[in-house]
């Protein structure tokens, strides 16, 4: 009996041990599957970024649109009270309000604007950006909204000396790096023979002409019209009847971004309700607003 009972007990223990091992393996298999599933979810949440097609969703998720700009009166500038104002400033704010996101203005180096956009340091370039074939290739650009052209700024006491670009051959001419003014210089038969110096901002070029460090500056009419001949730049003037190029402003987004479509719809709404024209009139741009052409 003792032997038989011992044999039965061993058999029972063996069966119990086998059952426990089976259950343990099943539990491990279940845990492994759960872990893989959880890891997959976590990876999707932590590392996956929206595709270009989801760019507006990415902006919405952040709750703000990061707007790349440089100080450029009357587009984005500080007024006498230290308030950040301007046509583009108020324009972008009005669009963001319609889109349900906050505007976040980020000062950038204009020459590296595309890199700033692609790295997601900003979500758009909204600062009197001239639409060019190169930018159309690299970005998705909004519908154009402002007409512009390039002008040549000189000191008023040189108004009789410099009347055409031919008078600036061999002289020092400046423009903002990466700007339409820089392109206009390279494409003009006479200005391309000047000594060209690039600067970080258009206002830097104005200061260089004012101090005599440069003979002329090529820049947007929009900026020149707002600043030249008044205030700190009362001693500067624009060469009359000289338009180096006619162009249009647009807002730059990442390639294939759906944000451009959303912004276009908001802009049209601001045109329809008169808001955009009111802003253009406030900043002396009504005649250049394409909706008024």
matplotlib code that plots the C-alpha trace (Angstrom):
import matplotlib.pyplot as plt

x = [0.0, 2.7, 4.6, 1.4, 0.3, 3.8, 3.6, 0.2, 1.4, 4.4, 2.1, -0.2, 2.7, 4.0, 0.7, 0.3, 3.8, 3.1, -0.2, 1.6, 4.2, 1.5, -0.3, 3.0, 3.9, 0.4, 0.7, 4.1, 2.7, -0.2, 2.1, 4.4, 1.5, 0.2, 3.6, 4.0, 0.6, 1.3, 4.7, 3.2, 0.7, 3.3, 5.6, 2.7, 2.0, 5.5, 7.5, 5.1, 4.8, 1.9, 2.6, 2.7, -1.0, -1.7, 0.2, -2.8, -3.7, -0.2, -0.7, -4.1, -2.5, 0.0, -2.8, -0.7, 0.7, 4.3, 4.7, 8.2, 8.9, 11.5, 11.0, 9.7, 7.5, 4.6, 4.3, 5.7, 7.3, 7.4, 5.5, 6.4, 4.6, 6.6, 3.7, 4.2, 2.0, 1.8, -0.4, 1.0, 0.8, -2.9, -3.6, -2.1, -3.8, -7.2, -6.6, -5.5, -8.7, -10.8, -8.7, -9.0, -5.3, -3.1, -0.5, 3.0, 5.5, 9.0, 11.8, 13.9, 16.9, 15.3, 18.1, 17.3, 13.5, 13.0, 15.2, 13.4, 10.1, 11.3, 12.7, 9.4, 10.9, 8.0, 4.8, 4.7, 6.6, 4.3, 6.3, 6.0, 7.3, 7.7, 6.5, 9.3, 9.6, 12.3, 10.0, 7.0, 9.2, 10.3, 7.1, 3.3, 2.3, -1.0, -3.0, -1.2, -2.7, -0.4, 1.3, 4.8, 7.9, 11.6, 12.9, 16.3, 16.8, 19.5, 20.4, 18.3, 21.4, 22.4, 19.0, 20.6, 23.6, 21.7, 18.7, 19.0, 20.6, 23.3, 24.6, 25.3, 27.7, 30.8, 29.0, 28.1, 24.6, 23.0, 20.0, 18.7, 20.2, 17.8, 15.4, 13.7, 16.0, 19.0, 17.6, 16.7, 20.3, 21.7, 19.2, 19.7, 22.4, 23.8, 23.3, 25.0, 28.1, 27.9, 29.7, 27.0, 26.9, 24.2, 22.7, 20.5, 17.5, 16.2, 16.3, 20.1, 20.4, 18.6, 20.9, 24.0, 22.7, 21.9, 25.4, 27.1, 28.5, 26.5, 25.4, 22.1, 19.8, 17.3, 14.2, 10.5, 8.4, 6.1, 8.9, 10.4, 7.0, 6.5, 9.9, 11.9, 11.6, 10.3, 11.5, 15.0, 15.1, 14.0, 17.3, 16.7, 14.6, 13.5, 14.7, 11.5, 9.8, 12.1, 10.4, 12.9, 10.3, 6.6, 5.8, 3.2, 3.3, 2.2, 2.5, 4.9, 4.0, 5.7, 5.5, 2.0, 0.8, -3.0, -2.6, -2.3, -5.8, -7.2, -5.5, -6.7, -10.3, -9.8, -8.3, -11.3, -13.6, -11.6, -11.9, -15.6, -16.3, -14.1, -11.6, -8.6, -9.3, -9.7, -6.3, -4.7, -6.1, -4.8, -1.3, -1.4, -1.6, -5.1, -3.9, -1.6, -4.2, -4.9, -8.5, -8.8, -7.2]
y = [0.0, 2.5, 1.7, 1.9, 5.1, 6.6, 5.6, 7.3, 10.4, 10.7, 10.3, 13.0, 15.3, 14.8, 15.5, 18.7, 19.8, 19.3, 21.2, 24.1, 24.2, 24.3, 27.1, 29.0, 28.7, 29.9, 32.9, 33.8, 33.6, 35.8, 38.3, 38.4, 39.2, 41.8, 43.4, 43.5, 45.1, 47.7, 48.4, 48.9, 51.4, 53.2, 53.5, 54.9, 57.5, 58.5, 58.4, 58.5, 62.0, 63.0, 62.7, 65.8, 65.1, 65.5, 68.7, 70.8, 68.1, 68.4, 72.2, 71.7, 69.1, 71.7, 74.3, 77.0, 77.9, 78.9, 81.8, 82.6, 86.3, 89.0, 92.6, 94.2, 97.4, 97.5, 93.7, 92.8, 95.4, 97.1, 100.3, 103.4, 101.9, 98.6, 96.7, 94.0, 95.1, 95.1, 94.0, 90.4, 90.3, 91.2, 89.2, 86.0, 86.5, 86.8, 83.7, 81.7, 82.8, 81.3, 78.1, 77.8, 77.9, 80.5, 82.5, 82.1, 84.4, 83.1, 85.4, 83.6, 84.2, 84.8, 83.1, 79.8, 80.1, 76.8, 74.9, 76.5, 75.2, 71.7, 71.3, 72.3, 75.2, 77.0, 76.0, 78.6, 81.6, 84.6, 87.8, 89.3, 86.2, 86.7, 83.7, 82.3, 79.2, 77.9, 78.3, 76.8, 73.7, 73.5, 74.5, 74.5, 78.2, 79.8, 81.8, 85.2, 88.2, 91.2, 92.6, 93.9, 94.9, 95.6, 99.2, 100.9, 103.0, 105.7, 108.8, 111.8, 113.9, 111.3, 111.6, 113.4, 111.0, 107.7, 107.7, 104.3, 101.0, 101.8, 104.5, 101.9, 99.8, 99.3, 100.8, 99.0, 97.6, 95.7, 93.4, 91.0, 87.5, 85.1, 87.9, 88.9, 92.0, 89.7, 87.9, 91.2, 92.3, 89.2, 89.3, 93.0, 93.6, 96.7, 95.8, 92.4, 94.5, 96.3, 95.2, 93.2, 92.8, 90.7, 91.7, 89.8, 92.2, 94.7, 97.4, 96.7, 97.6, 100.9, 101.8, 101.0, 103.4, 106.0, 105.9, 105.8, 102.3, 101.3, 103.4, 101.7, 99.0, 96.8, 95.9, 95.4, 98.5, 97.6, 98.2, 101.2, 102.9, 102.5, 103.7, 105.7, 109.5, 109.7, 109.4, 108.0, 107.5, 111.0, 111.4, 108.4, 108.2, 105.6, 106.0, 107.0, 105.1, 102.1, 98.7, 95.8, 93.1, 92.6, 89.9, 88.5, 87.6, 84.2, 82.2, 79.2, 75.8, 72.4, 70.6, 69.1, 70.5, 70.6, 73.7, 75.8, 74.7, 75.6, 79.0, 79.8, 79.2, 81.4, 84.2, 84.0, 84.4, 87.5, 88.9, 88.3, 90.0, 93.0, 92.3, 91.9, 95.2, 97.0, 95.8, 96.7, 100.2, 100.5, 99.8, 101.6, 98.5, 98.6, 99.5, 96.4, 94.0, 91.5, 91.2, 94.9, 94.5]
z = [0.0, 0.9, -2.3, -4.4, -2.6, -3.2, -6.9, -7.2, -5.4, -7.8, -10.8, -9.5, -8.8, -12.3, -13.8, -11.7, -12.7, -16.4, -16.1, -14.3, -17.1, -19.8, -18.0, -17.5, -21.2, -22.2, -19.9, -21.3, -24.8, -23.8, -22.1, -25.2, -27.4, -25.1, -24.9, -28.6, -29.1, -26.4, -27.8, -31.2, -29.8, -27.9, -30.8, -32.9, -30.3, -29.5, -32.8, -35.7, -37.2, -39.4, -43.1, -45.3, -46.1, -42.4, -42.0, -41.0, -38.4, -37.1, -36.7, -35.1, -32.7, -31.6, -31.2, -32.9, -36.3, -36.2, -38.6, -39.9, -40.4, -40.5, -39.5, -42.6, -42.4, -43.1, -42.9, -39.5, -37.3, -33.8, -33.7, -31.6, -28.6, -28.8, -30.1, -32.8, -35.7, -39.4, -42.3, -42.3, -38.5, -38.4, -41.6, -40.1, -36.8, -38.5, -40.5, -37.5, -35.7, -38.5, -38.3, -34.6, -33.8, -32.1, -34.2, -33.0, -34.7, -35.1, -36.4, -39.0, -41.2, -44.6, -46.5, -44.7, -44.7, -46.6, -44.2, -41.2, -42.7, -43.5, -40.0, -38.6, -36.7, -38.4, -40.1, -42.8, -44.3, -44.1, -44.6, -48.0, -49.7, -53.4, -55.4, -57.6, -59.7, -57.3, -54.3, -56.2, -56.7, -53.1, -51.3, -51.5, -51.8, -51.0, -53.5, -54.2, -52.4, -52.9, -56.0, -55.6, -57.6, -56.9, -56.7, -56.3, -53.2, -53.2, -51.2, -52.2, -52.8, -55.6, -57.3, -60.3, -60.4, -60.4, -62.7, -64.3, -63.4, -65.9, -63.6, -60.9, -62.9, -60.7, -57.6, -54.4, -54.4, -51.6, -51.1, -48.5, -48.9, -50.6, -51.5, -54.8, -54.7, -54.9, -57.9, -59.6, -59.2, -60.8, -63.7, -64.5, -67.2, -65.4, -61.7, -62.3, -63.0, -59.7, -56.5, -54.8, -51.0, -49.3, -45.9, -43.4, -43.6, -46.1, -43.3, -43.0, -46.7, -46.1, -43.3, -45.4, -48.1, -45.5, -44.0, -47.4, -47.0, -50.1, -53.2, -53.6, -52.3, -54.3, -52.3, -52.3, -53.3, -50.3, -47.8, -49.7, -49.9, -46.2, -45.0, -47.6, -47.6, -44.0, -40.4, -40.1, -43.9, -44.9, -46.8, -49.1, -52.2, -54.9, -58.5, -60.2, -63.0, -62.4, -61.8, -62.0, -61.8, -61.1, -58.7, -56.2, -52.5, -51.2, -48.0, -48.1, -46.6, -46.5, -49.9, -50.3, -47.0, -46.6, -44.5, -47.7, -48.7, -45.3, -45.3, -48.8, -47.7, -44.7, -46.9, -49.2, -46.3, -45.2, -48.7, -48.8, -45.5, -46.3, -43.5, -45.8, -47.7, -44.4, -43.3, -46.6, -46.3, -42.8, -44.0, -47.3, -49.4, -50.8, -54.4, -54.3, -53.0, -55.8, -54.7, -55.7, -59.1]

ax = plt.figure().add_subplot(projection="3d")
ax.plot(x, y, z, "-o")
ax.set_aspect("equal")
plt.show()
